Amino acid sequence: MKAAVYTKYGPPEVVSLAEVEKPTPKANEVLIKVHATTVNRTDCGFRSAVYFISRFFSGLFKPKYKILGNEFAGEIVSIGQSVKMFRTGDKVFGYNDTRFGAHAEFMIMPETGPIATIPESLSFSEAAPITEGGHYALCDIRAAKIKSGQDILINGATGAIGSAAVQIVKSLGARVTAVCSTGNVELVKALGADTVIDFTKEDFTRIDEKFDVVFDAVGKSSFAKCKPLLKKKGIYISTELGYLSQNPFLALITPLTGGKRVLFPIPTINQADVLYLKELVESGKYKPVIDRYYTLIQIVEAYQYVETGQKTGNVVVNVPIKDR
Ligand SMILES: NC(=O)c1ccc[n+]([C@@H]2O[C@H](COP(=O)([O-])OP(=O)(O)OC[C@H]3O[C@@H](n4cnc5c(N)ncnc54)[C@H](OP(=O)(O)O)[C@@H]3O)[C@@H](O)[C@H]2O)c1
């Protein structure tokens, strides 16, 4: 089969298309013909290994698993002998950041992993970007125990995580103040934000309002700068470590003060989370934003674009290779 392969850490150009062996599912696994995947910031993080910590999961000196791609949507083409939950022909989507493998014509998933059947009305390209930004947003929203009636500020409301966060927070009945640039104001309003701040015109850290949670989905701010925006026991969450890698440390010490605090939850995902995101999609409460499409042959360009840090929502890669 064809796959986008990388054998060393580095820039987008370390990835190239190659012919590799088609995987064989074990007893508890399904083999998926991948129709659509995404290139996202998780792929970029593991590919570049800029944050050294990622190497403890992906290999200290070189990648253990040579095919990236964590989000997938496709069709099950064979199943292991003990698989009970899925059948050949099922259209499925989900997430794998343990072994990755979705930047390929075929991949395997354990049947009890983060995988579910595709919501009825969705195409493969629409289903592929449901989980990456969605589960990061969900982890942070759950950690902060966001609930109906609260006031939440979301910075970076147009990223994969931010655009999912706006919709999920709204589905819980909280009020959202979203921060983005001029060109995305209408999009963010359409996602459900009650108030939108254009960061090119106004510094959100200086507004005269108080929030239960400030969720910086692009990690561009700091607790120090956002503290004045928080209510008495308000919570600050960022998707980045912070300019001095201070956020995990602040998450340990600020809860001891009994006042405003930082959370830095370790993201997790399981099948129940995928089913929850699927339910949100089916009930019209969550629709992943898609910026643009590439093909697997254009994977390096997809990486280059995602690494500009300017994608709006998600970048989908259609996998079937037609020119063969
Ligand atoms: N290391 C990892 O494994 C990993 C995995 C996932 C995510 N993350 C981190 O999580 C963060 C979010 O990821 P993502 O995929 O959701 O992001 P993304 O999609 O790459 O975010 C891009 C969006 O961020 C907005 N943005 C850029 N600069 C901004 C600023 N100064 N203020 C407000 N918005 C700004 C841009 O919107 P406008 O056009 O409106 O400016 C753009 O639409 C990133 O920092 C990423 O590195 C890391």
The ligand as an SDF file (V2000), in Angstrom:
LIG
                    3D

 48 52  0  0  0  0  0  0  0  0999 V2000
    2.4230   19.4710   20.6460 N   0  0  0  0  0  0  0  0  0  0  0  0
    1.3110   18.8370   20.3170 C   0  0  0  0  0  0  0  0  0  0  0  0
    1.2730   17.6230   20.1720 O   0  0  0  0  0  0  0  0  0  0  0  0
    0.0460   19.6540   20.1330 C   0  0  0  0  0  0  0  0  0  0  0  0
   -1.0850   18.9940   19.6930 C   0  0  0  0  0  0  0  0  0  0  0  0
   -2.2340   19.7190   19.4800 C   0  0  0  0  0  0  0  0  0  0  0  0
   -2.2340   21.0810   19.7310 C   0  0  0  0  0  0  0  0  0  0  0  0
   -1.1380   21.6850   20.2150 N   0  0  0  0  0  0  0  0  0  0  0  0
   -1.1320   23.1350   20.4380 C   0  0  0  0  0  0  0  0  0  0  0  0
   -2.4260   23.6110   20.6740 O   0  0  0  0  0  0  0  0  0  0  0  0
   -2.5840   24.8650   20.0470 C   0  0  0  0  0  0  0  0  0  0  0  0
   -3.8540   24.8730   19.2200 C   0  0  0  0  0  0  0  0  0  0  0  0
   -3.8220   23.9170   18.2040 O   0  0  0  0  0  0  0  0  0  0  0  0
   -4.8650   24.0420   17.0180 P   0  0  0  0  0  0  0  0  0  0  0  0
   -4.6070   22.9480   16.0730 O   0  0  0  0  0  0  0  0  0  0  0  0
   -6.2150   24.2460   17.5610 O   0  0  0  0  0  0  0  0  0  0  0  0
   -4.3710   25.4290   16.4270 O   0  0  0  0  0  0  0  0  0  0  0  0
   -4.4020   25.9280   14.9560 P   0  0  0  0  0  0  0  0  0  0  0  0
   -5.5900   25.3450   14.2970 O   0  0  0  0  0  0  0  0  0  0  0  0
   -3.0660   25.7530   14.3310 O   0  0  0  0  0  0  0  0  0  0  0  0
   -4.6530   27.4700   15.2520 O   0  0  0  0  0  0  0  0  0  0  0  0
   -4.6430   28.3140   14.2000 C   0  0  0  0  0  0  0  0  0  0  0  0
   -5.5650   29.4800   14.5380 C   0  0  0  0  0  0  0  0  0  0  0  0
   -5.0190   30.2080   15.6520 O   0  0  0  0  0  0  0  0  0  0  0  0
   -5.3870   31.5370   15.5330 C   0  0  0  0  0  0  0  0  0  0  0  0
   -4.3520   32.4120   16.0830 N   0  0  0  0  0  0  0  0  0  0  0  0
   -3.0760   32.5300   15.6860 C   0  0  0  0  0  0  0  0  0  0  0  0
   -2.4550   33.4430   16.4540 N   0  0  0  0  0  0  0  0  0  0  0  0
   -3.3610   33.9170   17.3370 C   0  0  0  0  0  0  0  0  0  0  0  0
   -3.3280   34.8520   18.4000 C   0  0  0  0  0  0  0  0  0  0  0  0
   -2.2120   35.5170   18.6960 N   0  0  0  0  0  0  0  0  0  0  0  0
   -4.4380   35.0570   19.0990 N   0  0  0  0  0  0  0  0  0  0  0  0
   -5.5730   34.3880   18.8290 C   0  0  0  0  0  0  0  0  0  0  0  0
   -5.6790   33.4930   17.8300 N   0  0  0  0  0  0  0  0  0  0  0  0
   -4.5760   33.2550   17.0970 C   0  0  0  0  0  0  0  0  0  0  0  0
   -5.5330   31.7830   14.0500 C   0  0  0  0  0  0  0  0  0  0  0  0
   -6.7640   32.4710   13.9270 O   0  0  0  0  0  0  0  0  0  0  0  0
   -6.9290   33.9210   13.3320 P   0  0  0  0  0  0  0  0  0  0  0  0
   -6.7270   33.7730   11.8520 O   0  0  0  0  0  0  0  0  0  0  0  0
   -8.2720   34.3500   13.7310 O   0  0  0  0  0  0  0  0  0  0  0  0
   -5.8270   34.7000   13.9330 O   0  0  0  0  0  0  0  0  0  0  0  0
   -5.6740   30.4200   13.3950 C   0  0  0  0  0  0  0  0  0  0  0  0
   -6.9600   30.2480   12.8230 O   0  0  0  0  0  0  0  0  0  0  0  0
   -1.3360   25.1340   19.2430 C   0  0  0  0  0  0  0  0  0  0  0  0
   -0.5470   26.0290   19.9480 O   0  0  0  0  0  0  0  0  0  0  0  0
   -0.6700   23.7860   19.1640 C   0  0  0  0  0  0  0  0  0  0  0  0
    0.7220   23.8680   19.0980 O   0  0  0  0  0  0  0  0  0  0  0  0
    0.0130   21.0060   20.3940 C   0  0  0  0  0  0  0  0  0  0  0  0
  1  2  1  0
  2  3  2  0
  2  4  1  0
  4  5  1  0
  4 48  2  0
  5  6  2  0
  6  7  1  0
  7  8  2  0
  8  9  1  0
  8 48  1  0
  9 10  1  0
  9 46  1  0
 10 11  1  0
 11 12  1  0
 11 44  1  0
 12 13  1  0
 13 14  1  0
 14 15  2  0
 14 16  1  0
 14 17  1  0
 17 18  1  0
 18 19  2  0
 18 20  1  0
 18 21  1  0
 21 22  1  0
 22 23  1  0
 23 24  1  0
 23 42  1  0
 24 25  1  0
 25 26  1  0
 25 36  1  0
 26 27  1  0
 26 35  1  0
 27 28  2  0
 28 29  1  0
 29 30  1  0
 29 35  2  0
 30 31  1  0
 30 32  2  0
 32 33  1  0
 33 34  2  0
 34 35  1  0
 36 37  1  0
 36 42  1  0
 37 38  1  0
 38 39  2  0
 38 40  1  0
 38 41  1  0
 42 43  1  0
 44 45  1  0
 44 46  1  0
 46 47  1  0
M  CHG  2   8   1  16  -1
M  END
$$$$
